[in-house]
Amino acid sequence: MTSRNLFFKLLKEDFKIRLWTFVISCLSFFFSLVVVTAMIISFYLRQTEEMLQSNSEIYRNDIIDTFKGFINIDNAILAFIFVALSLLVAFSGFAYLYSKKKADLYHSLPVKRETLFLIKTINSILIVLVPYIVCVLISLLMISANVSDAGLVLEVFKSIIEWSLLFLLNYFVAVLAVMLTGNMLIGALACGFFYFYFPFLAMMIKWYQGTFFYTYYSSGFIVNKLLPNMSSLFIIFNEDKLGIMPRVLIALTVSVLLSVLNLLLYKKRASESAGKSIAFNIIKLPVKFMTVIFIGMFMYIMVYEMMDASAYWGIFGAVVGVIITHSTMEIIYNQDFKKIFAKKIEMGLCVAISLLMVAIFEWDIFGYDRYVPNINDIQSAA
């Protein structure tokens, strides 16, 4: 009983500290749902009485379709709000991890880390989803007072489930960024990495294929589907035009996996990580190589095309890009400008790997253009 009382007391105290985020959430959904619904109703009610009488069924269908379209998961405005709020509650909830003094204070409490993590997560979910659910139900009542449609209730509850799962996905991605980093700026950069790295990688691969492969037609499942949808941002904005069920299933599955991963990282994270750039040294090298090689390849193809397909200028661009990016990351990692040219061997490896990846495309090492399918595998030709 004492343990349960302590849990709810901590939950209440944490909510008080983060009350300002709840106010922002309430205002965001009030204006984006309740006020917009009132504007939708007002717009249709401004039509003349004769027009409503002669086209009452058209009026009814228009207002219902407009409302359904606004609350569904293809609404970019709501997507933006949920992404912004997921970042807000994730960073505000676990901001103490960026302060050694606060981290020591929290972790000295006679409470398991699992309990602290649960408190922060529950409050974050309540801060966002409770105002959303209340506002969308108010909007439903406002619409129902003007037109009746049995399908509206089902549509609203379906949208609540879908938006909730998409929010959870983006929230746990933001929490992952916090868990892996030691200060707010690097945490924000980590979010950018999770949001954009894999979709941009897919775009760059297509750019290379379109530039160097004469018979290029399609990039295949990994580049066209898998890489773009490894971004929670691209999933919530549906940049790849996925169906509703795939998006919901991805959000549900990945949210569960990330919640477990975040809890494990939270338990392993040392309080001394506060103030550092990266909380876990083991991820420094992979992240650096992924970023530096990406920039090297990007600089090659950009300079190559700017200079009228000059490989020499492309190599120059790749080398410069690698050196600048590697040096910048070493400064960030070590928080010391003197480390600008630290780990020269790793820098040289990044240059070599970048140029090797370029050569794979430019010289068609794997024989993309030379491939001829078996005659039995050909389904159609133009």
C-alpha positions as CSV (number, residue, x, y, z in Angstrom):
1,M,0.0,0.0,0.0
2,T,2.8,2.4,0.9
3,S,4.5,1.6,-2.4
4,R,1.3,2.3,-4.3
5,N,0.7,5.6,-2.4
6,L,4.3,6.7,-3.2
7,F,3.8,5.9,-6.9
8,F,0.7,8.1,-7.2
9,K,2.3,10.8,-5.1
10,L,5.3,10.9,-7.4
11,L,3.0,10.8,-10.4
12,K,1.1,13.8,-9.0
13,E,4.2,15.8,-8.2
14,D,5.7,15.1,-11.6
15,F,2.5,16.3,-13.2
16,K,2.6,19.5,-11.2
17,I,6.2,20.2,-12.4
18,R,5.1,19.7,-16.0
19,L,1.8,21.5,-15.8
20,W,2.9,24.0,-18.4
21,T,3.2,21.3,-21.0
22,F,-0.4,20.2,-20.2
23,V,-1.5,23.8,-20.8
24,I,0.3,23.9,-24.2
25,S,-1.3,20.6,-25.1
26,C,-4.8,21.8,-24.2
27,L,-4.4,25.0,-26.1
28,S,-3.0,23.2,-29.2
29,F,-5.9,20.8,-29.4
30,F,-8.5,23.3,-28.5
31,F,-7.6,25.6,-31.4
32,S,-6.8,22.8,-33.9
33,L,-9.9,20.7,-33.2
34,V,-12.7,22.6,-31.3
35,V,-12.1,26.0,-32.9
36,V,-11.6,24.5,-36.4
37,T,-14.7,22.4,-36.0
38,A,-16.7,25.5,-35.1
39,M,-15.2,27.2,-38.2
40,I,-16.3,24.2,-40.4
41,I,-19.9,24.4,-39.0
42,S,-20.0,28.2,-39.4
43,F,-18.8,28.0,-43.0
44,Y,-21.7,25.6,-44.0
45,L,-24.3,27.5,-41.9
46,R,-23.4,30.7,-43.8
47,Q,-25.0,29.2,-46.9
48,T,-28.5,30.6,-47.8
49,E,-31.5,28.9,-46.4
50,E,-32.8,28.1,-49.8
51,M,-29.6,26.4,-50.8
52,L,-29.7,24.3,-47.6
53,Q,-33.3,23.3,-48.2
54,S,-32.8,22.3,-51.8
55,N,-29.5,20.6,-51.2
56,S,-29.9,19.4,-47.6
57,E,-28.4,16.0,-48.3
58,I,-25.4,17.5,-50.1
59,Y,-24.9,19.9,-47.2
60,R,-25.1,17.0,-44.7
61,N,-22.6,14.9,-46.7
62,D,-20.2,17.8,-47.2
63,I,-19.9,18.7,-43.5
64,I,-19.5,15.1,-42.5
65,D,-16.8,14.4,-45.2
66,T,-15.0,17.6,-44.2
67,F,-15.0,16.7,-40.5
68,K,-13.9,13.1,-41.2
69,G,-11.1,14.3,-43.5
70,F,-9.9,16.7,-40.8
71,I,-9.7,14.2,-38.0
72,N,-8.1,11.3,-39.9
73,I,-4.4,10.4,-39.8
74,D,-3.6,12.1,-43.1
75,N,-4.1,15.6,-41.6
76,A,-0.7,17.3,-41.7
77,I,-1.7,19.9,-39.1
78,L,-2.5,17.3,-36.5
79,A,0.6,15.3,-37.5
80,F,2.8,18.4,-36.8
81,I,1.1,19.0,-33.5
82,F,1.6,15.4,-32.3
83,V,5.3,15.5,-33.4
84,A,5.9,18.8,-31.6
85,L,4.1,17.6,-28.4
86,S,6.0,14.3,-28.5
87,L,9.3,16.2,-28.5
88,L,8.0,18.6,-25.8
89,V,6.9,15.9,-23.3
90,A,9.9,13.6,-24.0
91,F,12.5,16.3,-23.4
92,S,10.6,18.0,-20.5
93,G,10.0,14.6,-18.8
94,F,13.6,13.4,-18.9
95,A,15.4,16.8,-19.0
96,Y,16.9,16.0,-15.5
97,L,19.1,13.4,-17.2
98,Y,21.0,16.3,-18.7
99,S,21.9,17.7,-15.3
100,K,24.3,15.7,-13.1
101,K,22.9,17.3,-9.9
102,K,19.3,16.6,-10.8
103,A,20.1,13.1,-12.1
104,D,21.9,12.3,-8.8
105,L,18.9,13.6,-6.9
106,Y,16.3,11.6,-8.8
107,H,18.4,8.4,-8.7
108,S,19.0,8.8,-4.9
109,L,15.3,8.4,-4.3
110,P,14.1,5.1,-2.8
111,V,12.4,4.3,-6.0
112,K,13.4,1.8,-8.7
113,R,14.4,3.3,-12.1
114,E,11.6,1.3,-13.7
115,T,9.1,3.2,-11.5
116,L,10.6,6.5,-12.4
117,F,10.5,5.7,-16.1
118,L,6.9,4.5,-15.8
119,I,5.9,7.8,-14.0
120,K,7.5,9.9,-16.7
121,T,6.0,7.9,-19.5
122,I,2.4,7.8,-18.1
123,N,2.4,11.5,-17.4
124,S,3.7,12.2,-20.9
125,I,1.0,10.1,-22.5
126,L,-1.7,11.7,-20.3
127,I,-0.5,15.2,-21.0
128,V,-1.0,14.8,-24.7
129,L,-3.7,12.2,-25.2
130,V,-6.2,13.4,-22.6
131,P,-6.6,16.9,-24.1
132,Y,-6.7,15.4,-27.6
133,I,-9.5,12.9,-26.7
134,V,-11.5,15.5,-24.8
135,C,-11.3,18.0,-27.7
136,V,-12.0,15.5,-30.4
137,L,-15.1,14.3,-28.5
138,I,-16.3,17.9,-28.0
139,S,-15.8,18.4,-31.8
140,L,-17.9,15.2,-32.4
141,L,-20.7,16.6,-30.2
142,M,-20.6,19.9,-32.1
143,I,-20.9,18.2,-35.4
144,S,-23.6,15.8,-34.2
145,A,-25.7,18.8,-33.0
146,N,-25.9,19.9,-36.6
147,V,-25.9,16.7,-38.6
148,S,-26.6,13.1,-37.6
149,D,-24.4,10.2,-38.8
150,A,-24.0,6.9,-37.0
151,G,-20.6,6.4,-38.8
152,L,-19.1,9.6,-37.2
153,V,-18.7,8.0,-33.8
154,L,-16.9,5.0,-35.2
155,E,-14.7,7.3,-37.3
156,V,-13.8,9.4,-34.3
157,F,-12.8,6.4,-32.1
158,K,-10.8,4.9,-35.0
159,S,-8.9,8.2,-35.4
160,I,-8.2,8.3,-31.6
161,I,-6.6,4.9,-31.7
162,E,-4.6,5.7,-34.9
163,W,-3.3,9.1,-33.7
164,S,-2.5,7.7,-30.2
165,L,-0.3,5.0,-31.7
166,L,1.4,7.4,-34.1
167,F,2.1,9.7,-31.1
168,L,3.5,6.9,-29.1
169,L,5.9,6.0,-31.9
170,N,7.2,9.5,-32.1
171,Y,7.3,9.9,-28.4
172,F,9.5,6.8,-27.8
173,V,11.8,7.9,-30.7
174,A,12.3,11.2,-28.9
175,V,12.9,9.4,-25.6
176,L,15.5,7.2,-27.3
177,A,17.3,10.4,-28.4
178,V,17.3,11.6,-24.8
179,M,18.6,8.3,-23.5
180,L,21.5,8.2,-25.9
181,T,22.7,11.8,-25.4
182,G,24.0,13.9,-22.5
183,N,22.8,17.4,-23.3
184,M,19.8,19.1,-24.9
185,L,21.5,20.2,-28.2
186,I,22.9,16.8,-29.0
187,G,19.5,15.3,-28.1
188,A,17.9,17.5,-30.6
189,L,20.5,16.5,-33.2
190,A,19.9,12.9,-32.4
191,C,16.2,13.4,-33.1
192,G,17.1,14.9,-36.5
193,F,19.3,11.9,-37.2
194,F,16.4,9.5,-36.4
195,Y,13.9,11.5,-38.4
196,F,15.9,12.1,-41.6
197,Y,18.9,9.8,-41.9
198,F,17.3,6.8,-43.5
199,P,14.9,8.6,-45.8
200,F,17.7,10.9,-47.1
201,L,19.9,7.8,-47.5
202,A,17.2,6.3,-49.7
203,M,17.0,9.5,-51.8
204,M,20.8,9.6,-52.2
205,I,20.9,5.9,-53.3
206,K,18.2,6.7,-56.0
207,W,20.3,9.8,-57.0
208,Y,23.4,7.6,-57.5
209,Q,21.4,4.9,-59.3
210,G,19.8,7.4,-61.7
211,T,23.1,9.1,-62.4
212,F,25.4,6.1,-63.0
213,F,23.0,3.2,-64.1
214,Y,21.9,3.5,-67.7
215,T,19.2,0.8,-67.2
216,Y,18.0,2.2,-63.9
217,Y,14.2,1.7,-63.5
218,S,13.4,0.9,-59.8
219,S,15.4,0.8,-56.6
220,G,13.6,-2.2,-55.0
221,F,11.9,-2.8,-51.7
222,I,14.7,-1.8,-49.4
223,V,15.3,1.6,-50.9
224,N,11.7,2.4,-52.0
225,K,9.9,1.1,-48.9
226,L,12.0,0.0,-46.0
227,L,14.5,3.0,-45.6
228,P,11.9,5.8,-45.9
229,N,9.6,4.1,-43.4
230,M,12.4,3.8,-40.8
231,S,11.6,7.4,-39.9
232,S,8.8,8.0,-37.4
233,L,8.4,11.5,-38.9
234,F,7.9,10.1,-42.4
235,I,5.4,7.6,-41.1
236,I,3.2,10.1,-39.2
237,F,3.2,12.5,-42.3
238,N,2.8,9.5,-44.5
239,E,5.4,10.6,-47.1
240,D,5.5,7.1,-48.6
241,K,1.7,6.9,-49.0
242,L,1.3,3.8,-46.9
243,G,-2.2,2.4,-46.1
244,I,-3.7,3.0,-42.7
245,M,-3.2,-0.6,-41.4
246,P,0.5,-0.8,-42.3
247,R,1.1,2.6,-40.5
248,V,-0.8,1.5,-37.4
249,L,0.9,-1.9,-37.2
250,I,4.3,-0.3,-37.7
251,A,3.5,2.3,-35.0
252,L,2.3,-0.4,-32.5
253,T,5.1,-2.8,-33.0
254,V,8.0,-0.3,-33.0
255,S,6.5,1.6,-30.0
256,V,6.5,-1.6,-27.9
257,L,10.1,-2.4,-29.0
258,L,11.3,1.1,-28.3
259,S,9.6,1.3,-24.9
260,V,11.5,-1.8,-23.8
261,L,14.7,-0.5,-25.3
262,N,14.3,2.9,-23.6
263,L,13.7,1.2,-20.3
264,L,16.8,-0.9,-20.6
265,L,18.9,2.1,-21.6
266,Y,17.5,4.1,-18.7
267,K,18.5,1.4,-16.3
268,K,22.0,1.2,-17.8
269,R,22.6,4.9,-18.1
270,A,25.0,6.3,-15.6
271,S,24.2,9.6,-13.8
272,E,27.7,10.8,-14.8
273,S,26.5,10.8,-18.5
274,A,24.9,14.2,-17.8
275,G,26.7,16.9,-19.7
276,K,28.5,14.6,-22.0
277,S,27.7,14.6,-25.7
278,I,26.9,10.8,-25.9
279,A,25.7,8.8,-23.0
280,F,27.0,5.4,-24.3
281,N,30.5,5.3,-25.8
282,I,29.6,2.1,-27.8
283,I,27.4,4.1,-30.2
284,K,29.9,6.8,-31.0
285,L,31.8,5.0,-33.7
286,P,28.8,3.6,-35.7
287,V,27.0,7.0,-35.6
288,K,30.2,8.8,-36.7
289,F,30.9,6.5,-39.6
290,M,27.2,6.5,-40.8
291,T,27.1,10.3,-40.7
292,V,30.6,11.0,-42.2
293,I,30.3,8.5,-45.0
294,F,26.8,9.8,-45.9
295,I,28.2,13.4,-46.1
296,G,31.2,12.2,-48.1
297,M,29.0,10.4,-50.7
298,F,26.5,13.4,-50.8
299,M,29.3,15.9,-51.4
300,Y,30.8,13.7,-54.2
301,I,27.5,13.4,-56.2
302,M,26.7,17.1,-55.7
303,V,30.1,18.4,-56.8
304,Y,30.2,15.7,-59.6
305,E,27.0,17.0,-61.1
306,M,27.8,20.7,-60.5
307,M,31.2,20.3,-62.3
308,D,29.8,18.6,-65.4
309,A,30.4,14.9,-64.4
310,S,33.9,15.5,-63.2
311,A,35.1,12.6,-61.0
312,Y,38.2,14.6,-59.9
313,W,36.0,17.4,-58.5
314,G,33.7,14.8,-57.0
315,I,36.6,13.2,-55.1
316,F,37.7,16.6,-53.9
317,G,34.1,17.3,-52.6
318,A,34.0,13.9,-50.9
319,V,37.4,14.3,-49.2
320,V,36.6,17.9,-48.0
321,G,33.1,16.7,-46.8
322,V,34.6,13.8,-44.8
323,I,37.3,16.0,-43.2
324,I,34.9,18.7,-42.2
325,T,32.2,16.4,-40.9
326,H,34.7,14.1,-39.1
327,S,36.4,17.0,-37.4
328,T,33.1,18.6,-36.4
329,M,31.9,15.3,-34.8
330,E,35.2,14.9,-32.9
331,I,34.8,18.3,-31.5
332,I,31.2,17.5,-30.5
333,Y,32.1,14.1,-29.0
334,N,35.1,15.4,-27.0
335,Q,33.7,18.9,-26.3
336,D,37.1,20.2,-27.0
337,F,38.2,22.2,-30.1
338,K,41.7,20.8,-29.8
339,K,40.4,17.4,-30.8
340,I,39.5,18.7,-34.3
341,F,42.0,16.3,-36.0
342,A,41.8,13.5,-33.5
343,K,41.6,9.9,-34.7
344,K,43.1,10.5,-38.2
345,I,43.0,6.7,-39.0
346,E,39.2,6.7,-38.6
347,M,39.0,9.8,-40.8
348,G,41.1,8.0,-43.4
349,L,38.9,5.0,-43.2
350,C,35.8,7.2,-43.8
351,V,37.4,8.7,-46.9
352,A,38.3,5.3,-48.2
353,I,34.8,3.8,-47.5
354,S,33.1,6.8,-49.1
355,L,35.1,6.6,-52.3
356,L,34.6,2.8,-52.3
357,M,30.9,3.2,-52.1
358,V,31.0,5.8,-54.9
359,A,33.1,3.4,-57.1
360,I,30.4,0.7,-56.6
361,F,27.9,2.9,-58.3
362,E,30.1,4.8,-60.8
363,W,32.0,1.7,-62.1
364,D,28.9,-0.6,-61.7
365,I,31.0,-3.1,-59.7
366,F,28.0,-5.4,-59.1
367,G,26.9,-5.4,-62.7
368,Y,23.5,-3.6,-62.5
369,D,23.6,-2.6,-66.1
370,R,25.1,-5.9,-67.3
371,Y,22.4,-8.0,-65.6
372,V,20.1,-9.8,-68.1
373,P,17.1,-11.7,-66.5
374,N,16.3,-15.2,-67.4
375,I,13.8,-15.4,-70.3
376,N,11.4,-17.3,-68.1
377,D,11.4,-14.5,-65.5
378,I,10.3,-11.8,-68.0
379,Q,6.6,-10.9,-67.5
380,S,6.4,-8.0,-69.9
381,A,8.5,-5.7,-72.1
382,A,7.9,-2.4,-73.8
